[in-house]
Amino acid sequence: MEERKFITIQLRTHTAKHPGRDNPPLNPLHATPQQQADDARRAAVYHELIAAWVKRTGYKVLIAPEVEKEMVHNKRLLYDPLAGDIKAYVVNRETFWNADEAASVFARAHTAVCHEPHSLIIALANGTPIIHTYSEFHSPKCWMFRDIGLSEWLLEFDSTPAAKMAETLFAIHDDYPAALAKVKKAMTFVEERQAATMAVVRKLLGR
């Protein structure tokens, strides 16, 4: 994986967590037919995005783990069905990583594309552009990216076709210095807000 010449991509599925662990309502023990159809439909959108990226840029794609339980499903839904000529440019990570490993990869990536927000926070903190293909019913956490000035990189998964996702990705690619500057501006805002809020805490503590 050459620095700034690969994207990362991660899907969230309606599948149970590992046996013996908590299974909240959004991680059912047995996905319904509709939930399985949702997973397959979203994966198909990502297939189109991966293919468009590879064909236009010749750059690689890393299917990266957001959480450990998703790894088998990302392989099943994202990697295994890819056409051979596209799959040659795609790497599916087969072992889980710790936060430092994830940060080091996201810091080298061109763009991080993810159905979840957590990896994207790490990517932004390391200066990497992101695209959050969110599903709002998972939680309202997606709106944090709007609040820090990244609305154009916030795409609702079920109403956004692959062509629009590709358009957003190539807008980042076609003016990459501007995208990097946008990340820096967003993170400067985050740092300023953090400093302001911690100043309130210090005042309340009498320091």
Buried (B, 14 or more C-beta within 10 A) or exposed (E): BEEBEBBBBBBBBBBBBEEEEEBEEEBBEEBEEEBBEBBEEBBBBBBBBBBBBBEEBEBBBBBBBBBEBBBEBBBBBBBEEBEEEBBEBBBBBEEEBEEEEBBEBBBBBBBBBBBBBEBBBBBBBBEBBBBBBBBEEBEEBBBBBEEBBBEEBBBEBEEBEBEEBBEBBBBBBEEEEEBBEBBEEBBEBBEEEEEEEEEEEEEEEEE
